[in-house]
Amino acid sequence: MAAENAQIVAGDTVAIWGCGPVGLFSMKSAWMMGAGRVIAIDQVPERLQNGPRTLQCGDYRLLQ
């Protein structure tokens, strides 16, 4: 829903605050809608490590 409401178009850069289950789902949705880059932001290192494994994506930026 969030990815749809953000009106993501091909090539957009998307930032997601929070890398828990809802954040991971939002990231995957952004990729599926054509985002060119997804930036994940979280303060919990373990959550940041889940993204690349779970999403299996090539361009993934992590900010802590």
TAMOCOR-V973582 format. One record per pair of residues at least 6 apart in sequence whose ideal C-beta (glycine too) atoms are under 7 Angstrom apart, sorted by the first residue. I is the first residue (numbers start at 1). GAP is how many residues later the second one is. D is the distance in whole Angstrom. If there is no record, write none. Layout:
i: [I;I]
gap: [GAP;GAP]
d: [D;D]
This chain:
i: [2;3;3;3;3;8;8;8;8;8;9;10;11;11;12;12;13;13;13;14;14;14;14;15;15;16;16;16;16;16;16;17;18;19;19;19;19;19;19;20;23;24;24;24;24;27;27;27;27;28;30;31;31;31;37;37;38;39;39;40;40;40;40;40;41;42;42;43;45;48;48;51;51;52]
gap: [24;23;26;27;30;6;22;25;26;27;25;24;23;25;23;24;23;24;26;16;21;24;25;24;26;7;10;11;22;24;25;24;24;21;23;28;29;31;32;27;17;26;27;30;31;11;13;24;28;27;8;7;24;26;22;24;22;22;24;8;11;20;21;22;22;6;22;21;19;14;16;9;11;8]
d: [5;6;4;5;5;6;6;4;7;5;6;4;7;4;5;6;6;4;7;4;5;5;7;4;6;5;5;5;7;5;7;5;6;5;4;4;6;6;6;6;7;7;7;6;7;5;6;6;6;6;5;6;7;6;6;7;6;4;6;6;5;7;7;6;5;5;7;6;7;5;6;6;7;5]
